[in-house]
Amino acid sequence: MIVSQTAEYALRAMAWLATVPRGEPIRATDLSTSTGIPPHYLSKVLRRLVLADLLVSQKGQGGGFMLARPAAEIPFIEILSAVDAYPTEGRCAFGWGTCDDAHPCPLHGVWSRLNDHIHEWASSTNLQEIADGACADERFVAPVEHE
């Protein structure tokens, strides 16, 4: 599945935060370093996730970001929706504005099937699956890029 850069960063940040012990805030700078997301871009993504009530932000000494709910209660579809990365209902993949079964574009049939699969995956997959797959002592860290 191809997603926007913003969606990728939102999923990456939330996945990393799912591996952090509950209630332990992580500073944006540390999250940026750990995930390889540029700090300014991450700041914008985190703000949208806070506004969507997926993250809690604590200011001051010892502050940072943490999941607003248990990881099992945060499905991917909420993350994608928070950053406007989930396809809107009726959006035409062919660029005609909107289309439906009664007024289909040439891609409508296959696009609808793909959208249904994405919706099923995003609705049924949650952050707990990430947390369960990651050892707390071996959180994933962004690879070092070599020049």
C-alpha positions as CSV (number, residue, x, y, z in Angstrom):
1,M,0.0,0.0,0.0
2,I,1.3,3.4,-0.9
3,V,0.6,6.1,1.7
4,S,1.6,9.8,1.9
5,Q,4.7,10.8,3.7
6,T,2.6,12.3,6.5
7,A,0.7,9.0,6.9
8,E,3.9,7.1,7.0
9,Y,5.4,9.4,9.6
10,A,2.2,9.3,11.7
11,L,2.1,5.5,11.7
12,R,5.9,5.3,12.4
13,A,5.6,7.7,15.4
14,M,2.6,6.0,16.8
15,A,4.2,2.6,16.3
16,W,7.3,3.7,18.2
17,L,5.2,5.2,21.0
18,A,3.3,1.9,21.3
19,T,6.5,0.2,22.4
20,V,7.1,2.7,25.2
21,P,5.8,1.7,28.7
22,R,2.4,3.3,29.3
23,G,2.5,6.6,31.0
24,E,6.1,7.3,30.1
25,P,6.3,10.6,28.1
26,I,8.8,10.8,25.2
27,R,10.2,14.2,24.1
28,A,9.6,15.1,20.5
29,T,13.4,15.4,19.9
30,D,14.0,11.9,21.1
31,L,11.1,10.6,19.0
32,S,12.5,12.4,16.0
33,T,15.9,10.8,16.5
34,S,14.5,7.3,17.2
35,T,12.2,7.3,14.2
36,G,14.2,9.3,11.7
37,I,11.4,11.8,11.2
38,P,12.6,15.4,10.6
39,P,11.8,17.4,13.7
40,H,9.7,20.1,12.1
41,Y,7.6,17.6,10.1
42,L,7.2,15.5,13.3
43,S,6.0,18.5,15.2
44,K,3.1,19.0,12.7
45,V,2.2,15.3,12.7
46,L,2.2,15.2,16.5
47,R,0.0,18.2,16.7
48,R,-2.6,16.5,14.5
49,L,-2.4,13.3,16.5
50,V,-3.0,15.3,19.7
51,L,-5.9,17.2,18.2
52,A,-7.4,13.8,17.2
53,D,-7.1,12.6,20.9
54,L,-4.6,9.9,20.0
55,L,-1.7,11.4,21.9
56,V,-1.4,13.4,25.1
57,S,1.1,16.2,25.3
58,Q,2.7,17.2,28.6
59,K,4.7,20.4,28.7
60,G,7.7,21.2,30.9
61,Q,10.4,19.2,32.6
62,G,9.7,15.5,32.2
63,G,7.1,16.2,29.6
64,G,6.6,14.8,26.2
65,F,4.1,12.7,24.2
66,M,2.4,9.5,25.0
67,L,-0.5,7.5,23.8
68,A,-3.9,8.9,24.9
69,R,-5.4,5.4,25.2
70,P,-4.1,1.8,25.5
71,A,-2.4,0.7,22.3
72,A,-5.1,-2.0,21.8
73,E,-7.7,0.8,21.6
74,I,-6.0,2.7,18.7
75,P,-6.7,1.2,15.3
76,F,-4.7,2.3,12.3
77,I,-7.8,3.9,10.7
78,E,-7.9,6.5,13.4
79,I,-4.2,7.4,12.8
80,L,-4.7,7.7,9.1
81,S,-7.9,9.7,9.5
82,A,-6.1,12.1,11.9
83,V,-3.7,13.1,9.2
84,D,-6.3,13.1,6.4
85,A,-4.6,10.1,4.8
86,Y,-7.7,7.8,4.6
87,P,-9.5,8.0,1.3
88,T,-12.8,9.8,1.6
89,E,-16.0,8.1,0.7
90,G,-16.9,8.6,-3.0
91,R,-13.5,10.1,-3.9
92,C,-12.7,9.3,-7.5
93,A,-9.4,7.7,-8.2
94,F,-9.6,8.8,-11.8
95,G,-9.7,12.5,-10.8
96,W,-13.3,13.2,-11.7
97,G,-14.2,14.5,-8.2
98,T,-16.7,11.8,-7.1
99,C,-18.0,8.6,-8.5
100,D,-20.2,5.7,-7.4
101,D,-21.7,2.5,-8.7
102,A,-24.3,4.5,-10.6
103,H,-21.8,6.9,-12.1
104,P,-18.5,4.9,-12.2
105,C,-15.2,6.1,-13.5
106,P,-13.0,3.6,-15.4
107,L,-11.1,2.7,-12.2
108,H,-14.2,2.6,-9.9
109,G,-14.6,-1.2,-9.6
110,V,-11.0,-2.0,-8.8
111,W,-10.5,1.1,-6.7
112,S,-13.5,0.2,-4.6
113,R,-12.2,-3.3,-3.9
114,L,-8.8,-1.8,-2.9
115,N,-10.5,0.7,-0.7
116,D,-12.5,-2.0,1.0
117,H,-9.4,-4.0,1.7
118,I,-7.6,-1.0,3.1
119,H,-10.5,-0.1,5.3
120,E,-10.7,-3.7,6.6
121,W,-7.0,-3.7,7.4
122,A,-6.9,-0.2,8.9
123,S,-10.0,-1.0,11.0
124,S,-8.8,-4.3,12.3
125,T,-5.1,-3.5,13.0
126,N,-4.2,-1.7,16.1
127,L,-1.1,-0.4,17.9
128,Q,-1.1,-3.3,20.3
129,E,0.0,-5.6,17.5
130,I,3.1,-3.4,17.1
131,A,3.8,-3.4,20.8
132,D,3.4,-7.2,20.9
133,G,5.9,-7.6,18.1
134,A,8.6,-5.3,19.6
135,C,10.7,-6.2,22.6
136,A,10.8,-3.3,25.0
137,D,14.6,-3.4,25.2
138,E,15.0,-3.6,21.5
139,R,12.7,-0.9,20.2
140,F,13.2,-0.2,16.5
141,V,15.6,2.6,15.8
142,A,15.9,4.5,12.5
143,P,18.8,3.1,10.4
144,V,21.8,5.3,10.0
145,E,22.0,6.5,6.4
146,H,25.4,6.4,4.9
147,E,26.5,9.0,2.4
